[in-house]
Amino acid sequence: MWNDGYVMGIDYINAYFYGLNPLNIDFNLTLAGVKNTKDSSISYLELGFGKGYSLALHSVCNKGEFIGVDFNPSFAFNTKELSPNSKIYNESFKDFYKRAISEKMSFDYIVLHGVWSWINSKNKKYIQKIIDKCLNIGGIVYISYNSFPGWEGGYSLQKILKAFEERQNGTPTTKIKNSLEILEQFGKIPMSFLQQNPKAKEEILYILNQDISVLAHEFFNKHWSCHHFLDIAEMMQECKCEFASSANVLWHFDDLTLSQEELNFINTLQCPLLQEQIKDFFVNRKFRADLFIKGKCMLSTQEREQKLLKTAFVLLREDAKIQGLENIAEVQKIYSKILNFLTLDNFAPKTIEQIIQACDITLLQVLQILCVMMTYQITAPTQNISPTQIQNAKIFNHKALQQNHDKIYLASPLIGGGFSIAQQEATKIRDYLNNKNLPTNLNLGFYQQLGIL
């Protein structure tokens, strides 16, 4: 079939994945001490872009060429409307591979979010070929996927749930609803599987509480799969790519997530890849996002520190509370210092070096707090921007602000991508843009810094 087992007939969610932002990718590499030799103008390929919000926002906010590939015609149509700055190819990975070779395409970034866990082995081989033949030396691959051991119980449940769905009649939505009802009854039976796999019981509750538009695309694909990190690393080595780092900024700080006993055990292992795999067992990780590089070179300790010190950050939210920090007085104190400093000078970006000096704290303390803030999308690293980027973002935002979604994604060239606001805040911005009268509680300076107004 032309859809290769991918669920059709149910609309996908509107979502932006900030982990695909080139600036976030680059910051992870710097945290890991890996050299990144990209110019300010980049070549960027997203394989399987879904509704296209990430591709659109990144193409609008950065310099360079942005290309997206997705076989789904409705996804391609939606993304073309969102993203006039990017090139969209509505074709299979096989056909795009042939095109890329014929046209001698090459890329600094190749990104695929979740796609690896949804496609069959044939399409995986073509993705490997694209990476092998079209990724530049020094180029980066971002790949995220369902991972073991976190999906141990859920993996078997997905197989039986898909079997339920395949044997139903009706529309795709009806078939999924019926299969979920069967799963609910199935989960009430006191069977040996659930008794010996208590995690599976939690997975049933998790599945039953998900929106159907999410489940359909992320759980009901025929070729849904999970992977161990070591298998992904081996696959990437076949494409001449080495593991560079996690794409999750908090995973660079093992002492924040692992016990001393776990850290001691990891330190007895000589292989960095094995260390990375063992961490997944310690935290029972069920989804990974990793960065691989073709030609890995490391920064010296001094080079890494200087690059970090020069990196500037900006606030993305004014109401920036992080649940749980209030229980750790010393951390809350440092967080409050950084937060207050980032609001000064009309929310202008501040370098890590400036934060250290103003708040009288160490580099490690700043990095840990900033990475927590990035995880909660409270702050983001910044870049120098051009008038063209600002104009492109304003055109995109004018269209975005007309949408009637609960969550609106706006383009900020300063952070190289998007961030979300609630519909209520979008209404205030629309009122200001239409009337130039400043609505109550709209912080003009905040949005001007981000390039929104």
Contacts in CASP RR format, 6 or more apart in sequence:
PFRMAT RR
TARGET T0000
AUTHOR 0000-0000-0000
METHOD contacts of the structure
MODEL  1
MWNDGYVMGIDYINAYFYGLNPLNIDFNLTLAGVKNTKDSSISYLELGFG
KGYSLALHSVCNKGEFIGVDFNPSFAFNTKELSPNSKIYNESFKDFYKRA
ISEKMSFDYIVLHGVWSWINSKNKKYIQKIIDKCLNIGGIVYISYNSFPG
WEGGYSLQKILKAFEERQNGTPTTKIKNSLEILEQFGKIPMSFLQQNPKA
KEEILYILNQDISVLAHEFFNKHWSCHHFLDIAEMMQECKCEFASSANVL
WHFDDLTLSQEELNFINTLQCPLLQEQIKDFFVNRKFRADLFIKGKCMLS
TQEREQKLLKTAFVLLREDAKIQGLENIAEVQKIYSKILNFLTLDNFAPK
TIEQIIQACDITLLQVLQILCVMMTYQITAPTQNISPTQIQNAKIFNHKA
LQQNHDKIYLASPLIGGGFSIAQQEATKIRDYLNNKNLPTNLNLGFYQQL
GIL
2 71 0 8 1.000
3 71 0 8 1.000
3 72 0 8 1.000
4 71 0 8 1.000
4 92 0 8 1.000
4 119 0 8 1.000
4 120 0 8 1.000
4 122 0 8 1.000
4 123 0 8 1.000
4 222 0 8 1.000
4 223 0 8 1.000
5 120 0 8 1.000
5 221 0 8 1.000
5 222 0 8 1.000
5 223 0 8 1.000
6 71 0 8 1.000
6 72 0 8 1.000
6 118 0 8 1.000
6 119 0 8 1.000
6 217 0 8 1.000
6 221 0 8 1.000
6 222 0 8 1.000
7 172 0 8 1.000
7 216 0 8 1.000
7 217 0 8 1.000
7 220 0 8 1.000
7 221 0 8 1.000
8 72 0 8 1.000
8 172 0 8 1.000
9 171 0 8 1.000
9 172 0 8 1.000
10 172 0 8 1.000
10 173 0 8 1.000
10 176 0 8 1.000
10 212 0 8 1.000
10 213 0 8 1.000
10 216 0 8 1.000
10 217 0 8 1.000
11 74 0 8 1.000
11 213 0 8 1.000
12 50 0 8 1.000
12 51 0 8 1.000
12 75 0 8 1.000
12 213 0 8 1.000
12 216 0 8 1.000
12 217 0 8 1.000
13 51 0 8 1.000
13 211 0 8 1.000
13 213 0 8 1.000
13 214 0 8 1.000
13 217 0 8 1.000
14 51 0 8 1.000
14 53 0 8 1.000
14 405 0 8 1.000
14 407 0 8 1.000
14 409 0 8 1.000
15 51 0 8 1.000
15 53 0 8 1.000
15 54 0 8 1.000
16 53 0 8 1.000
16 54 0 8 1.000
16 57 0 8 1.000
16 409 0 8 1.000
16 418 0 8 1.000
16 419 0 8 1.000
16 420 0 8 1.000
17 54 0 8 1.000
17 113 0 8 1.000
18 24 0 8 1.000
18 377 0 8 1.000
18 380 0 8 1.000
18 417 0 8 1.000
18 418 0 8 1.000
18 419 0 8 1.000
19 25 0 8 1.000
19 113 0 8 1.000
19 142 0 8 1.000
19 247 0 8 1.000
19 289 0 8 1.000
20 46 0 8 1.000
20 54 0 8 1.000
20 58 0 8 1.000
20 111 0 8 1.000
20 113 0 8 1.000
20 142 0 8 1.000
21 58 0 8 1.000
21 380 0 8 1.000
21 415 0 8 1.000
21 416 0 8 1.000
21 417 0 8 1.000
21 418 0 8 1.000
22 38 0 8 1.000
22 42 0 8 1.000
22 44 0 8 1.000
22 58 0 8 1.000
22 62 0 8 1.000
22 109 0 8 1.000
22 416 0 8 1.000
23 380 0 8 1.000
23 381 0 8 1.000
23 382 0 8 1.000
23 383 0 8 1.000
23 415 0 8 1.000
23 416 0 8 1.000
23 417 0 8 1.000
24 247 0 8 1.000
24 249 0 8 1.000
24 374 0 8 1.000
24 380 0 8 1.000
24 381 0 8 1.000
25 109 0 8 1.000
25 111 0 8 1.000
25 140 0 8 1.000
25 142 0 8 1.000
25 247 0 8 1.000
25 291 0 8 1.000
26 36 0 8 1.000
26 38 0 8 1.000
26 381 0 8 1.000
27 249 0 8 1.000
27 311 0 8 1.000
27 381 0 8 1.000
28 245 0 8 1.000
28 246 0 8 1.000
28 247 0 8 1.000
28 248 0 8 1.000
28 249 0 8 1.000
28 252 0 8 1.000
28 291 0 8 1.000
29 35 0 8 1.000
29 36 0 8 1.000
29 140 0 8 1.000
29 244 0 8 1.000
29 245 0 8 1.000
29 291 0 8 1.000
29 293 0 8 1.000
30 36 0 8 1.000
30 299 0 8 1.000
30 304 0 8 1.000
30 307 0 8 1.000
30 308 0 8 1.000
30 311 0 8 1.000
31 245 0 8 1.000
31 249 0 8 1.000
31 252 0 8 1.000
31 308 0 8 1.000
31 367 0 8 1.000
31 371 0 8 1.000
32 244 0 8 1.000
32 245 0 8 1.000
32 246 0 8 1.000
32 252 0 8 1.000
33 245 0 8 1.000
33 298 0 8 1.000
33 299 0 8 1.000
33 304 0 8 1.000
34 244 0 8 1.000
34 245 0 8 1.000
34 293 0 8 1.000
34 296 0 8 1.000
34 297 0 8 1.000
34 298 0 8 1.000
34 299 0 8 1.000
35 297 0 8 1.000
35 298 0 8 1.000
35 299 0 8 1.000
36 138 0 8 1.000
36 140 0 8 1.000
37 138 0 8 1.000
38 108 0 8 1.000
38 109 0 8 1.000
38 139 0 8 1.000
40 63 0 8 1.000
40 383 0 8 1.000
40 384 0 8 1.000
41 63 0 8 1.000
41 64 0 8 1.000
42 62 0 8 1.000
42 63 0 8 1.000
42 64 0 8 1.000
42 65 0 8 1.000
42 108 0 8 1.000
42 109 0 8 1.000
43 64 0 8 1.000
43 65 0 8 1.000
43 67 0 8 1.000
43 105 0 8 1.000
43 106 0 8 1.000
43 107 0 8 1.000
43 108 0 8 1.000
43 109 0 8 1.000
43 136 0 8 1.000
44 58 0 8 1.000
44 59 0 8 1.000
44 62 0 8 1.000
44 64 0 8 1.000
44 65 0 8 1.000
44 66 0 8 1.000
44 67 0 8 1.000
44 107 0 8 1.000
44 108 0 8 1.000
44 109 0 8 1.000
44 111 0 8 1.000
45 67 0 8 1.000
45 68 0 8 1.000
45 69 0 8 1.000
45 105 0 8 1.000
45 107 0 8 1.000
45 109 0 8 1.000
45 110 0 8 1.000
45 111 0 8 1.000
45 130 0 8 1.000
45 134 0 8 1.000
46 54 0 8 1.000
46 55 0 8 1.000
46 66 0 8 1.000
46 67 0 8 1.000
46 68 0 8 1.000
46 69 0 8 1.000
46 111 0 8 1.000
46 112 0 8 1.000
46 113 0 8 1.000
47 68 0 8 1.000
47 69 0 8 1.000
47 93 0 8 1.000
47 110 0 8 1.000
47 111 0 8 1.000
47 112 0 8 1.000
47 115 0 8 1.000
47 127 0 8 1.000
47 130 0 8 1.000
48 68 0 8 1.000
48 69 0 8 1.000
48 70 0 8 1.000
48 75 0 8 1.000
48 112 0 8 1.000
48 113 0 8 1.000
48 115 0 8 1.000
49 55 0 8 1.000
49 68 0 8 1.000
49 69 0 8 1.000
49 70 0 8 1.000
49 75 0 8 1.000
49 79 0 8 1.000
50 70 0 8 1.000
50 72 0 8 1.000
50 75 0 8 1.000
50 79 0 8 1.000
51 75 0 8 1.000
51 78 0 8 1.000
51 79 0 8 1.000
52 75 0 8 1.000
52 78 0 8 1.000
52 79 0 8 1.000
52 82 0 8 1.000
52 83 0 8 1.000
53 82 0 8 1.000
53 409 0 8 1.000
54 113 0 8 1.000
55 66 0 8 1.000
55 68 0 8 1.000
55 79 0 8 1.000
55 83 0 8 1.000
55 86 0 8 1.000
56 79 0 8 1.000
56 82 0 8 1.000
56 83 0 8 1.000
56 85 0 8 1.000
56 86 0 8 1.000
56 396 0 8 1.000
57 396 0 8 1.000
57 409 0 8 1.000
57 411 0 8 1.000
57 416 0 8 1.000
57 417 0 8 1.000
57 418 0 8 1.000
58 66 0 8 1.000
58 416 0 8 1.000
58 417 0 8 1.000
59 66 0 8 1.000
59 83 0 8 1.000
59 85 0 8 1.000
59 86 0 8 1.000
60 83 0 8 1.000
60 85 0 8 1.000
60 389 0 8 1.000
60 392 0 8 1.000
60 393 0 8 1.000
60 395 0 8 1.000
60 396 0 8 1.000
60 411 0 8 1.000
60 413 0 8 1.000
60 417 0 8 1.000
61 389 0 8 1.000
61 392 0 8 1.000
61 393 0 8 1.000
61 411 0 8 1.000
61 412 0 8 1.000
61 413 0 8 1.000
61 415 0 8 1.000
61 416 0 8 1.000
61 417 0 8 1.000
61 418 0 8 1.000
62 383 0 8 1.000
62 389 0 8 1.000
62 413 0 8 1.000
62 416 0 8 1.000
62 417 0 8 1.000
63 386 0 8 1.000
63 389 0 8 1.000
65 87 0 8 1.000
66 83 0 8 1.000
66 85 0 8 1.000
66 86 0 8 1.000
66 87 0 8 1.000
67 86 0 8 1.000
67 87 0 8 1.000
67 88 0 8 1.000
67 89 0 8 1.000
67 105 0 8 1.000
67 107 0 8 1.000
68 79 0 8 1.000
68 86 0 8 1.000
68 87 0 8 1.000
68 88 0 8 1.000
68 89 0 8 1.000
69 89 0 8 1.000
69 91 0 8 1.000
69 93 0 8 1.000
69 96 0 8 1.000
70 76 0 8 1.000
70 79 0 8 1.000
70 88 0 8 1.000
70 89 0 8 1.000
70 90 0 8 1.000
71 90 0 8 1.000
71 91 0 8 1.000
71 92 0 8 1.000
71 93 0 8 1.000
72 90 0 8 1.000
73 90 0 8 1.000
76 88 0 8 1.000
76 89 0 8 1.000
76 90 0 8 1.000
79 86 0 8 1.000
79 88 0 8 1.000
80 88 0 8 1.000
82 396 0 8 1.000
82 399 0 8 1.000
85 392 0 8 1.000
89 96 0 8 1.000
89 99 0 8 1.000
91 99 0 8 1.000
92 123 0 8 1.000
92 126 0 8 1.000
93 119 0 8 1.000
93 123 0 8 1.000
93 126 0 8 1.000
93 127 0 8 1.000
93 130 0 8 1.000
94 122 0 8 1.000
94 123 0 8 1.000
94 126 0 8 1.000
96 126 0 8 1.000
96 130 0 8 1.000
97 126 0 8 1.000
97 129 0 8 1.000
97 130 0 8 1.000
97 133 0 8 1.000
99 105 0 8 1.000
100 130 0 8 1.000
100 133 0 8 1.000
100 134 0 8 1.000
101 133 0 8 1.000
101 134 0 8 1.000
105 134 0 8 1.000
106 134 0 8 1.000
106 135 0 8 1.000
106 136 0 8 1.000
107 134 0 8 1.000
107 135 0 8 1.000
107 136 0 8 1.000
107 139 0 8 1.000
108 136 0 8 1.000
108 138 0 8 1.000
108 139 0 8 1.000
108 140 0 8 1.000
109 139 0 8 1.000
109 140 0 8 1.000
109 141 0 8 1.000
109 142 0 8 1.000
110 130 0 8 1.000
110 131 0 8 1.000
110 134 0 8 1.000
110 135 0 8 1.000
110 139 0 8 1.000
110 140 0 8 1.000
110 141 0 8 1.000
110 142 0 8 1.000
111 141 0 8 1.000
111 142 0 8 1.000
111 143 0 8 1.000
112 127 0 8 1.000
112 142 0 8 1.000
112 143 0 8 1.000
112 144 0 8 1.000
113 142 0 8 1.000
113 144 0 8 1.000
113 289 0 8 1.000
114 143 0 8 1.000
114 144 0 8 1.000
114 145 0 8 1.000
114 146 0 8 1.000
115 127 0 8 1.000
116 124 0 8 1.000
116 127 0 8 1.000
116 143 0 8 1.000
116 144 0 8 1.000
116 145 0 8 1.000
116 225 0 8 1.000
116 227 0 8 1.000
116 232 0 8 1.000
117 145 0 8 1.000
117 146 0 8 1.000
117 224 0 8 1.000
117 225 0 8 1.000
117 226 0 8 1.000
117 227 0 8 1.000
118 217 0 8 1.000
118 218 0 8 1.000
118 221 0 8 1.000
118 223 0 8 1.000
118 224 0 8 1.000
118 225 0 8 1.000
119 127 0 8 1.000
119 221 0 8 1.000
119 223 0 8 1.000
120 222 0 8 1.000
120 223 0 8 1.000
121 223 0 8 1.000
124 235 0 8 1.000
128 235 0 8 1.000
128 238 0 8 1.000
128 239 0 8 1.000
131 141 0 8 1.000
131 236 0 8 1.000
131 239 0 8 1.000
131 241 0 8 1.000
132 238 0 8 1.000
132 239 0 8 1.000
132 240 0 8 1.000
135 141 0 8 1.000
135 239 0 8 1.000
135 241 0 8 1.000
135 294 0 8 1.000
136 294 0 8 1.000
137 294 0 8 1.000
137 295 0 8 1.000
138 293 0 8 1.000
138 294 0 8 1.000
138 295 0 8 1.000
139 293 0 8 1.000
139 294 0 8 1.000
139 295 0 8 1.000
140 244 0 8 1.000
140 291 0 8 1.000
140 292 0 8 1.000
140 293 0 8 1.000
141 236 0 8 1.000
141 239 0 8 1.000
141 241 0 8 1.000
141 291 0 8 1.000
141 292 0 8 1.000
141 293 0 8 1.000
141 294 0 8 1.000
142 247 0 8 1.000
142 289 0 8 1.000
142 290 0 8 1.000
142 291 0 8 1.000
143 232 0 8 1.000
143 236 0 8 1.000
143 289 0 8 1.000
143 290 0 8 1.000
143 292 0 8 1.000
144 247 0 8 1.000
144 287 0 8 1.000
144 288 0 8 1.000
144 289 0 8 1.000
144 290 0 8 1.000
145 226 0 8 1.000
145 227 0 8 1.000
145 232 0 8 1.000
145 287 0 8 1.000
145 288 0 8 1.000
146 224 0 8 1.000
146 225 0 8 1.000
146 226 0 8 1.000
146 227 0 8 1.000
146 286 0 8 1.000
146 287 0 8 1.000
147 226 0 8 1.000
147 227 0 8 1.000
147 228 0 8 1.000
147 229 0 8 1.000
147 280 0 8 1.000
147 285 0 8 1.000
147 286 0 8 1.000
147 287 0 8 1.000
147 288 0 8 1.000
148 155 0 8 1.000
148 226 0 8 1.000
148 227 0 8 1.000
148 228 0 8 1.000
148 280 0 8 1.000
149 280 0 8 1.000
149 281 0 8 1.000
149 284 0 8 1.000
149 285 0 8 1.000
150 199 0 8 1.000
150 280 0 8 1.000
150 284 0 8 1.000
150 285 0 8 1.000
150 286 0 8 1.000
151 226 0 8 1.000
151 286 0 8 1.000
152 197 0 8 1.000
152 199 0 8 1.000
153 197 0 8 1.000
153 199 0 8 1.000
153 200 0 8 1.000
153 203 0 8 1.000
154 199 0 8 1.000
154 200 0 8 1.000
154 203 0 8 1.000
155 226 0 8 1.000
156 193 0 8 1.000
156 197 0 8 1.000
156 200 0 8 1.000
157 183 0 8 1.000
157 200 0 8 1.000
157 203 0 8 1.000
157 204 0 8 1.000
157 207 0 8 1.000
158 219 0 8 1.000
158 224 0 8 1.000
160 183 0 8 1.000
160 186 0 8 1.000
161 179 0 8 1.000
161 180 0 8 1.000
161 183 0 8 1.000
161 207 0 8 1.000
161 219 0 8 1.000
161 220 0 8 1.000
162 220 0 8 1.000
162 222 0 8 1.000
162 224 0 8 1.000
164 178 0 8 1.000
164 179 0 8 1.000
164 182 0 8 1.000
164 183 0 8 1.000
165 175 0 8 1.000
165 176 0 8 1.000
165 178 0 8 1.000
165 179 0 8 1.000
165 220 0 8 1.000
168 174 0 8 1.000
168 175 0 8 1.000
168 178 0 8 1.000
168 179 0 8 1.000
169 175 0 8 1.000
172 216 0 8 1.000
173 212 0 8 1.000
173 216 0 8 1.000
176 212 0 8 1.000
176 215 0 8 1.000
176 216 0 8 1.000
176 220 0 8 1.000
177 212 0 8 1.000
180 207 0 8 1.000
180 208 0 8 1.000
180 215 0 8 1.000
183 204 0 8 1.000
183 207 0 8 1.000
183 208 0 8 1.000
184 204 0 8 1.000
184 208 0 8 1.000
186 204 0 8 1.000
187 194 0 8 1.000
187 201 0 8 1.000
187 204 0 8 1.000
193 200 0 8 1.000
194 200 0 8 1.000
194 201 0 8 1.000
207 215 0 8 1.000
207 219 0 8 1.000
210 219 0 8 1.000
228 277 0 8 1.000
228 280 0 8 1.000
229 273 0 8 1.000
229 276 0 8 1.000
229 277 0 8 1.000
229 280 0 8 1.000
229 288 0 8 1.000
229 290 0 8 1.000
230 273 0 8 1.000
230 274 0 8 1.000
230 277 0 8 1.000
232 288 0 8 1.000
232 290 0 8 1.000
233 243 0 8 1.000
233 273 0 8 1.000
233 276 0 8 1.000
233 292 0 8 1.000
236 242 0 8 1.000
236 243 0 8 1.000
236 292 0 8 1.000
239 292 0 8 1.000
239 294 0 8 1.000
240 294 0 8 1.000
240 295 0 8 1.000
241 292 0 8 1.000
241 293 0 8 1.000
241 294 0 8 1.000
241 295 0 8 1.000
242 292 0 8 1.000
242 293 0 8 1.000
242 294 0 8 1.000
242 295 0 8 1.000
242 296 0 8 1.000
243 272 0 8 1.000
243 273 0 8 1.000
243 276 0 8 1.000
243 290 0 8 1.000
243 291 0 8 1.000
243 292 0 8 1.000
244 291 0 8 1.000
244 292 0 8 1.000
244 293 0 8 1.000
244 296 0 8 1.000
245 252 0 8 1.000
245 290 0 8 1.000
245 291 0 8 1.000
246 252 0 8 1.000
246 276 0 8 1.000
246 288 0 8 1.000
246 289 0 8 1.000
246 290 0 8 1.000
246 291 0 8 1.000
247 289 0 8 1.000
247 290 0 8 1.000
247 291 0 8 1.000
248 289 0 8 1.000
248 375 0 8 1.000
249 371 0 8 1.000
249 374 0 8 1.000
249 375 0 8 1.000
250 256 0 8 1.000
250 257 0 8 1.000
250 371 0 8 1.000
250 372 0 8 1.000
250 375 0 8 1.000
251 257 0 8 1.000
251 279 0 8 1.000
252 371 0 8 1.000
253 367 0 8 1.000
253 368 0 8 1.000
253 371 0 8 1.000
254 263 0 8 1.000
254 266 0 8 1.000
254 279 0 8 1.000
255 263 0 8 1.000
256 368 0 8 1.000
257 283 0 8 1.000
258 266 0 8 1.000
258 279 0 8 1.000
258 282 0 8 1.000
258 283 0 8 1.000
259 282 0 8 1.000
262 282 0 8 1.000
265 278 0 8 1.000
266 275 0 8 1.000
266 278 0 8 1.000
266 279 0 8 1.000
269 275 0 8 1.000
269 278 0 8 1.000
279 285 0 8 1.000
280 288 0 8 1.000
299 307 0 8 1.000
305 363 0 8 1.000
308 352 0 8 1.000
308 363 0 8 1.000
308 367 0 8 1.000
309 351 0 8 1.000
309 352 0 8 1.000
309 353 0 8 1.000
309 356 0 8 1.000
309 363 0 8 1.000
310 351 0 8 1.000
310 352 0 8 1.000
310 353 0 8 1.000
311 351 0 8 1.000
311 352 0 8 1.000
311 381 0 8 1.000
312 349 0 8 1.000
312 350 0 8 1.000
312 351 0 8 1.000
312 352 0 8 1.000
312 381 0 8 1.000
312 382 0 8 1.000
313 342 0 8 1.000
313 349 0 8 1.000
313 350 0 8 1.000
313 351 0 8 1.000
313 352 0 8 1.000
313 355 0 8 1.000
313 370 0 8 1.000
313 379 0 8 1.000
313 380 0 8 1.000
313 381 0 8 1.000
313 382 0 8 1.000
314 342 0 8 1.000
314 347 0 8 1.000
314 348 0 8 1.000
314 349 0 8 1.000
314 350 0 8 1.000
314 379 0 8 1.000
314 380 0 8 1.000
314 382 0 8 1.000
314 414 0 8 1.000
314 415 0 8 1.000
314 449 0 8 1.000
314 450 0 8 1.000
315 339 0 8 1.000
315 342 0 8 1.000
315 343 0 8 1.000
315 347 0 8 1.000
315 378 0 8 1.000
315 379 0 8 1.000
315 446 0 8 1.000
316 377 0 8 1.000
316 378 0 8 1.000
316 379 0 8 1.000
316 380 0 8 1.000
316 415 0 8 1.000
316 419 0 8 1.000
316 450 0 8 1.000
317 377 0 8 1.000
317 378 0 8 1.000
318 343 0 8 1.000
318 443 0 8 1.000
318 446 0 8 1.000
320 339 0 8 1.000
320 373 0 8 1.000
320 376 0 8 1.000
320 378 0 8 1.000
320 379 0 8 1.000
322 335 0 8 1.000
322 372 0 8 1.000
322 373 0 8 1.000
322 376 0 8 1.000
322 378 0 8 1.000
325 331 0 8 1.000
325 332 0 8 1.000
325 335 0 8 1.000
326 332 0 8 1.000
331 369 0 8 1.000
334 359 0 8 1.000
334 361 0 8 1.000
334 365 0 8 1.000
334 369 0 8 1.000
335 369 0 8 1.000
335 372 0 8 1.000
335 373 0 8 1.000
337 358 0 8 1.000
337 359 0 8 1.000
337 361 0 8 1.000
338 355 0 8 1.000
338 359 0 8 1.000
338 366 0 8 1.000
338 369 0 8 1.000
338 370 0 8 1.000
338 373 0 8 1.000
341 350 0 8 1.000
341 354 0 8 1.000
341 355 0 8 1.000
341 358 0 8 1.000
341 359 0 8 1.000
342 350 0 8 1.000
342 355 0 8 1.000
342 379 0 8 1.000
344 350 0 8 1.000
346 445 0 8 1.000
346 448 0 8 1.000
346 449 0 8 1.000
347 443 0 8 1.000
347 445 0 8 1.000
347 446 0 8 1.000
347 449 0 8 1.000
348 449 0 8 1.000
349 382 0 8 1.000
349 414 0 8 1.000
349 449 0 8 1.000
350 358 0 8 1.000
352 363 0 8 1.000
352 366 0 8 1.000
352 367 0 8 1.000
352 370 0 8 1.000
355 361 0 8 1.000
355 366 0 8 1.000
355 370 0 8 1.000
356 362 0 8 1.000
356 363 0 8 1.000
356 366 0 8 1.000
359 366 0 8 1.000
370 379 0 8 1.000
373 379 0 8 1.000
374 380 0 8 1.000
377 419 0 8 1.000
377 420 0 8 1.000
380 415 0 8 1.000
380 419 0 8 1.000
381 415 0 8 1.000
382 414 0 8 1.000
382 415 0 8 1.000
383 413 0 8 1.000
383 414 0 8 1.000
383 415 0 8 1.000
383 416 0 8 1.000
385 413 0 8 1.000
385 414 0 8 1.000
386 413 0 8 1.000
389 413 0 8 1.000
390 413 0 8 1.000
390 451 0 8 1.000
392 411 0 8 1.000
392 413 0 8 1.000
393 411 0 8 1.000
393 412 0 8 1.000
393 413 0 8 1.000
393 451 0 8 1.000
393 452 0 8 1.000
394 451 0 8 1.000
394 452 0 8 1.000
396 410 0 8 1.000
396 411 0 8 1.000
397 410 0 8 1.000
397 411 0 8 1.000
397 452 0 8 1.000
398 433 0 8 1.000
400 408 0 8 1.000
400 409 0 8 1.000
400 410 0 8 1.000
400 411 0 8 1.000
401 408 0 8 1.000
401 410 0 8 1.000
401 426 0 8 1.000
401 429 0 8 1.000
401 430 0 8 1.000
401 433 0 8 1.000
402 430 0 8 1.000
403 426 0 8 1.000
404 423 0 8 1.000
405 423 0 8 1.000
406 422 0 8 1.000
406 423 0 8 1.000
407 420 0 8 1.000
407 421 0 8 1.000
407 422 0 8 1.000
407 423 0 8 1.000
408 420 0 8 1.000
408 421 0 8 1.000
408 422 0 8 1.000
408 423 0 8 1.000
408 425 0 8 1.000
408 426 0 8 1.000
409 418 0 8 1.000
409 419 0 8 1.000
409 420 0 8 1.000
410 418 0 8 1.000
410 419 0 8 1.000
410 420 0 8 1.000
410 421 0 8 1.000
410 450 0 8 1.000
410 452 0 8 1.000
411 417 0 8 1.000
411 418 0 8 1.000
412 418 0 8 1.000
412 419 0 8 1.000
412 450 0 8 1.000
412 451 0 8 1.000
412 452 0 8 1.000
413 451 0 8 1.000
414 449 0 8 1.000
414 450 0 8 1.000
414 451 0 8 1.000
415 450 0 8 1.000
419 450 0 8 1.000
421 429 0 8 1.000
425 442 0 8 1.000
428 439 0 8 1.000
428 441 0 8 1.000
428 442 0 8 1.000
429 442 0 8 1.000
429 447 0 8 1.000
429 452 0 8 1.000
429 453 0 8 1.000
431 437 0 8 1.000
431 439 0 8 1.000
432 438 0 8 1.000
432 439 0 8 1.000
432 442 0 8 1.000
432 444 0 8 1.000
432 453 0 8 1.000
433 453 0 8 1.000
438 444 0 8 1.000
444 453 0 8 1.000
445 453 0 8 1.000
447 453 0 8 1.000
END
